[in-house]
Amino acid sequence: MSMDSKNLSVLAYSNGFTLWHYKTTDEKAVVEASGYFNKVSNIFNVGDVIFASLGQTSTDMTIYVVSSVESGVVSVSNLISAGV
């Protein structure tokens, strides 16, 4: 599945930093694939943090940091993963 921007929301914003929440039924490997967030590359900044609820039951939470945004290509790095 591809990234669905309607499931991305701002939790906090200050001084060019944004804390995001994203909810998807996509599995972790899909979300971490290169280019998953490309369609919203214009709203991300390097260093932004994304709290992501992942999977069919959305019981897996992963925290990502936006590691690069170059020429419309977004890369994220996994900071922390946890399952309920």
C-alpha positions as CSV (number, residue, x, y, z in Angstrom):
1,M,0.0,0.0,0.0
2,S,1.1,3.6,-0.4
3,M,1.3,6.4,2.1
4,D,-2.1,8.0,2.8
5,S,-1.6,11.6,3.7
6,K,-5.1,11.9,5.3
7,N,-3.7,9.7,8.1
8,L,-0.8,12.1,8.9
9,S,-1.4,14.7,11.5
10,V,0.7,17.4,13.3
11,L,1.0,16.9,17.1
12,A,3.3,19.9,17.7
13,Y,5.2,22.4,15.7
14,S,7.9,24.9,16.8
15,N,10.9,26.6,15.2
16,G,10.9,24.5,12.0
17,F,10.5,21.2,13.9
18,T,7.3,19.1,13.6
19,L,6.1,16.2,15.7
20,W,3.8,14.0,13.6
21,H,1.4,11.1,14.1
22,Y,0.8,8.6,11.3
23,K,-1.6,5.7,11.3
24,T,-1.6,2.9,8.7
25,T,-2.4,-0.7,8.2
26,D,0.9,-1.0,6.3
27,E,3.5,-3.2,7.9
28,K,6.8,-1.8,9.3
29,A,8.9,-3.0,6.3
30,V,6.6,-1.2,3.9
31,V,6.7,2.1,5.8
32,E,10.5,1.9,6.1
33,A,11.1,1.3,2.4
34,S,12.8,4.1,0.6
35,G,10.3,6.7,-0.8
36,Y,7.3,5.7,1.3
37,F,6.7,9.3,2.4
38,N,7.8,11.0,-0.9
39,K,4.3,12.3,-1.8
40,V,4.5,14.6,1.2
41,S,8.2,15.5,0.9
42,N,7.2,19.2,0.8
43,I,6.0,19.2,4.4
44,F,8.8,17.3,6.1
45,N,12.1,18.7,7.4
46,V,15.2,16.8,8.4
47,G,14.9,16.1,12.1
48,D,11.1,15.9,12.2
49,V,9.8,13.0,14.3
50,I,6.9,10.7,13.3
51,F,5.0,8.5,15.8
52,A,3.6,5.7,13.6
53,S,0.9,3.2,14.5
54,L,1.5,0.3,12.1
55,G,-0.1,-2.9,11.0
56,Q,-3.5,-4.4,10.7
57,T,-4.3,-4.0,14.4
58,S,-2.2,-0.8,14.8
59,T,-0.7,-2.2,18.0
60,D,2.8,-1.7,16.8
61,M,4.3,1.8,17.4
62,T,7.4,3.0,15.8
63,I,9.1,6.3,16.2
64,Y,10.9,7.6,13.1
65,V,13.1,10.6,12.5
66,V,13.3,12.2,9.0
67,S,16.9,11.7,8.1
68,S,16.9,13.3,4.7
69,V,14.7,15.1,2.3
70,E,16.4,15.6,-1.1
71,S,14.8,16.3,-4.5
72,G,11.4,15.0,-3.3
73,V,12.8,11.8,-1.7
74,V,12.2,11.3,2.0
75,S,14.2,8.9,4.1
76,V,13.4,8.0,7.7
77,S,15.4,6.2,10.3
78,N,13.8,3.9,13.0
79,L,14.5,5.3,16.5
80,I,12.3,3.0,18.6
81,S,9.9,0.1,18.0
82,A,7.4,-1.3,20.4
83,G,4.5,-3.7,20.3
84,V,1.5,-4.0,22.6
